[in-house]
Amino acid sequence: MSGAGAVVGATEPRFVGRLRELMPRAILLLPGVGAQGGSVESLGPAFAGPASALVTASRSVAGAADPAEAAEALRAAVWSVAS
C-alpha cells in the first residue's frame, strides 16, 4: 500500500484507469455514486492490482426509503465490480 491516495469523482470515470496506472498501490476515494450520477459499474479499473478503493454514495443511501437496503445494494454492486 502507498502512503498517498487520490480522490477521483465517480462522475468522471474516464480518469480512473489512468490514475490507477499512475498510482498502482494507492487507495482511491471515489465520491459521486448515486445521487450525483456516478455509476459503480464504470469504476472497475479502480480495483485493478493490489490496491483498493472506497466508493461513497452518501445522499443516495441516507435519503433512501430504506437506508440499510440501499447500503447493502451499493455494497453488492461494488463487490461485483471489484472481484
N, C-alpha and C positions, 0 to 999 in steps of 0.2 A: 504494500500500500504506500501511497505517496503522502507526504505531508501537505500537499497542495490539493485543492479541489477547484471546481468551477461551477458556475450557475449557467445553465443553458435553458432558455424558455422552451417548453414543450410546444409552444405555438410556432416555433421556428425549427422544426426537426431536421431540416436540411443541414444544419451545423453540427448535429450530434455525432455523426460518424467521423467527421474530420477532427472534432475535438477529442474523440476517443483515440484516434490515431496519434495525436499530439501528446495526449496525456493518458497512456495506457493503464496506469495504476492509480489514477486519481478517482476520488469519489465525485460523482456529478450530481448536482441538485437540479431537478427538472420540474420547476413550477409551471402551472398553467394548464394542467389537465382538467377537463370537465367544463366548468362554467366559463373559463376563458377561451375555450375552443381547442385546446391541445388534445391529442389522441395518444393513448397508451400504445396502440398498435404501431405507431410511427417511431417509437423510441427504442426499438430492438438494438440498434448499434451501440447504445449506451451500456449494454450489458455484455459486450464482447470482451473476451480475455479475462484477466484475473481481477479486474476492478469491479466496482459496484456503483449503483446509482440510487438516489432517493427521489421518488415521484411524489409530488404534492398535488392535492386537489381539495383544498380547504372548503371553498364555497359549495362545491357540488356534494360534499359529504355533510357538512354542517347544516346546509339548507334542505337536505333531502327529507322526505316524509319519515323515512326510517334511516337515520344516520348509520346505524350498525350494519344494516343491509347494504347501504351504499359503500361503506368502507370495505366490506367483505367483497363486493363486486370489483372494486378497484384493486384490492389485493390479488384476487384471482386473475384479473386482466394482466397485472404486472408480472405475476409468476408465469403466465402463459407465454409472455414475450421474453422473459429473462431466461427461461430454461431451454 
